[in-house]
Amino acid sequence: MSILDNIKKGQTQKPLRLMIVGVEGVGKSTAGAAMPNPIFLCGEDGLVGKQFAETASFTPSNWGDVLQFCDELVAANGAGYKTLVVDTLDWLEPLLYAHVVASAKKAEIRSIEDFGYGKGYIVAQQEARNLLSRLDRLNGCGLAVCILAHCAVKTFHNPDGDDYDRYEPKANAKIAGLFREWCDAVLFAQFEQFIKKDGMKAKAIGGENRIVHTVHSAAWDAKNRFGLPAVLPLDMGAILEAIQNGQPADTSTLKTRLEGLVAQLPEGEKRDKATAWLRAGKFTPQQLQVAINKIKTELELNNAN
């Protein structure tokens, strides 16, 4: 039998491999919980909040627990779950480093820095591949994988010019890069803000809408293999729909959805403005999705109060 007989055409169909990197409090865990039938691998204190009352989770005590949990999930063929959510990559990082330090079995090595010359991080990256291989097997079992990560502002050393600050995952760059490359989509989540200039001063306004960026920018890392629009609401239903269709829902569908939400707003200025904006008809699908996300948040706040 010739090796050439195994040549295939077309894309490989596998469950989604997604990473969401976001600012603190933007709703990464909530987005992960909205994935199909998820189970969480938590790096710290588990899931906190009433919205996670029915969400399965496991919090490991050490790196061995992390790998064993994945192995048992593979052996159980996913145990009926559809998504594994890693929450978060940077919270698992200390467990990884503790394992690498203990495995060195040298009294003088008490932290990852004690290896010297960055060697500890190289060993940690190699060990992190053990987790990545298990995530790959879980993906092969039919589970989507959603990796969550906090972000920090770090200086980018620009080989083509001046250095500048950008958002990057809090995890070590080598380790974060390993998982980022593996994922089909990397989304950067933040609160939507606008800059308004008043003379020489600039003031940030907004900060209520939660959005994700899907393409690379000088300010953040993002990518996708689905032809997504540059900006989507941080609404897992909308994100999954866009991924499935290769584009956001059509304008008519989104407008109808938004009209239904506007009708639920209390009578007043906000409802009148939204109604007038809809009547004007000057919007894109992306703008409609952002508006849907904003009004959903408004209605949730009203219900909570």
N, C-alpha and C positions, 0 to 999 in steps of 0.2 A: 504493500500500500504506500502510495506516495504522500509526502507531506503536503504537496500541492492540492491533494484531494480535500484537505481540511480548510481551504480558503473559503471565507464567508463574505457576504455582502450585507450592507445595512448596519444600523447602529445596534449596539448591545443594549437590551432592555434590562435595566436593574432598578430596584427601588431608589428613591431619592437619597443623595448624600449632601447634606446641607450644613453650612456653618453660618451662625448669626453672631457677629461681633457688635457689641453695642455699649453705649454709655450706661452708667449706673441708673437703675430705676426706670428704664425705658420699657420694660415688659418682656424681656427675653424668655424668662421661665414661663410666663403666661402664653407666649407664642408657642413655645415647645409643647406645652400641655394641650394646645389645640391641634397638634399633629394627630394622625389616626392612631387610636388605641395605644398611647405611649406608656413606656416604663422609663423612669428616670434613674440614671446613675449619678448620684449627688456627690459633689466633692466636699461639702461641708455639713451644714446643719439640716439637711433634708429640705423639704418643701414647706414653706411657711405661708399660710393664708387660706381662707375658707374656699377659695376657688380651686384648691388642690385636694379637697376632701376625698374625691374619688380617684385620684391619680396615684398609680403604683410607683414606688421608689425604693431604692436601696442606697444606703450610705456606707461606704467601705471604711474600715479602720486603717488599712495599709494598702500598699500597691499589690500585694498578693491577692487581697480581696477583690481588687479591681479586675485582675486577670481571671480569677476563679469565677467571678460573677458572669463575665462574658463567656467563659468556657461552658458553664452550666446552661446559659441561655442558648448557646449554639447546640449543645447536646439535646436540649428540649425543643429544638427546631423553632426557637422564638417563644415557646411557652404560650402561644396564643396572642402575643403582642404584635403590633404592626410597626412600632417605632421605638428606637432606643434614643433617649435624649441624654446627652452628656452635659451636666450642669454643675460647674462650668470647667472648661479645660484648664484655666489657671488655678482653680481650686483643687484640681487633682495634682497639679504640679508639685506641691510640697510632699505628697505621698511618694511621687516618683523620685524626688531628690533624696528623701529619707532612705528609700530602698537602695539607691545607688551608693550612698554613703555607707550603709550597713554592709553591703556586698563587698566593699573594698577591704573590710576586715583589717584596718590599720588604725592604730590608736591616734596617730597624728591627723587623720582625716575625720573631722567632726562636722563638716558642712560641704556643700557642693563646691564652694570656692577654694577649699583646701587642696584640691587636686592640682591647682596651679595651671596657668596659661590656658584657661578655658577648657581643659581636658575633661573636667567633670560634666560640663554641658554636652560634650561630644558623646560621652558614655550614656548620659541621660537620653540623648536623642536616639541612640541605638536601642535603649531599653523601651523608649516610647513606641518604637516600631512593633514591639510585642503587642501593645494595645491596638495599634492600627491594623495589624494582621487579623486580630480578633474581630474588630469592627467590620473588616472586609468579609470575613466568614459570616457574620451576622447579616450583612447586606446580601450575601449570597443565599441565605436562608429565607429571604423575602422581607426583611425588616428595613425600613427607612432608617437612616441615622441622622440625627440633628445635633450638632455640636455647638454649644453656646460658649461664648467667651466675653469677659469684660475687656474694656479697652483703656488705653492710657495715651496721653500725648507724649510722643517721643521725637527726638531729633533725627531726621533722615539725612544721612551723609550723601549728598548729591554729587556724583562724579562729573556731572556736566555743568555745575555752577555752584551757587551759594547753597548752603545747608538750610533746611526749613523744618518746621514742626508739622507733624501729621498724627492722625489717630492710628494706633496699631494695637493688636492684641496684647494684653498684659503678660501673657506667657512668654517665655524665652523665644526669641525670633526663630531659632533653628527648630524648636519643637512646634511652635505655632505654624511655621511654614510647611512642615511635614503633613499636618492635617489639612491645612488650607489647600495644598496641591491635590490632595486626594478627593476633595469635595467637588461636586458638580456645580455648586453655587455657593458663593460667599457673599453675604448681605451685611451691609453696615447700617445699624439701627441708631437713630437719634431723634431728638425732638426737633421738629421743623422750626427754623428760626429765619428771620429776615433782618438785614442790617439797614437801619435808617440813619441817614446823616443829618446832623443839626450843626451847620457851620463846619468847624474842624473836628467835631466830635462824632463818633459813631456809636449808635445804641442798638443792641439786639432786642428785637421784639418777637412775639409769638411764643414758642416753647410749649405749646399744648398738643399739637398734632404729633403722633408717633409715626415715623416713616422709615423706610429702608431704601438705601441706595444699592443698585445692582451692578453698577459698572465702576471700573477703577477711576480714581481721581488722585490728584496730588495730595489731597487731604485724608484719604482713606484707601484701604484695599477692598476691592469688591470684584466679583466676576460672576458670570453665569453662562450656561451653555444652552439657554432656552430662548434667546432673543427677547428677553424681558425689557420693558420700558425702564428708563434710568431710575425712576422713583416709583415706589409703591407704598401704600399704607402698611404699617406693621399690623397686619390683619392676616392671620395664617390662612383663612379661607380664601381671601383675595390672592395671596401669594401662590397657594397651591393651584388655584384656578388658572392663574396666569402661566404657571409652569406647565400645566396640563395642556393648555391651549396654545402656548407659545406666545401669547399676547394677552392683555387684559380683556375683560368682558367688553362687549360692544357698548357704545355710548347709550343706546336706547335702554338696554338692560340696567346699566348703572344709574341712568336718570330715574327710571321707575323705582329702583331701590332707594335712591336718595329722597324722592318725593314721599315715599312711605315713612321714612325717618323724620323728615321735616314736619309731617302731619302730627307726629308725636310730641313735638316741641310745645312748650307752653306758649300761649299767645303773647306776643310782644315783639320787641325790636329784632331779636335774633331770628325768630321765625319769619318775620316780614322780609328781612334782608336775604335769607336763604331762598324764599319764594321768588323774590325779585330777580335774584341771580339765576335761578332756574329758568324763569320766563325769558331772560335776555338771551339764553341759548349760546353764550360765548364761553365754551369750556371744552377741555379735552377729556378723554377717558381717565387719564392720570389725575386731573384736577377733581373729577367727580369722585374717584376713589379716596382721595385725601379728604374731601368734604364728608364722605360717608363715615370715614374713620373719626373725624372731628365730632360729628353729631352723635355717633355711637357713644363716644366718651362723655359728651355732654349729658346724654340721657342716662348713662350709668351713674354719673355724679348726682343727677337729680333723684334717681331712685334710691341711692345710698343715703341721701339726706331726708 
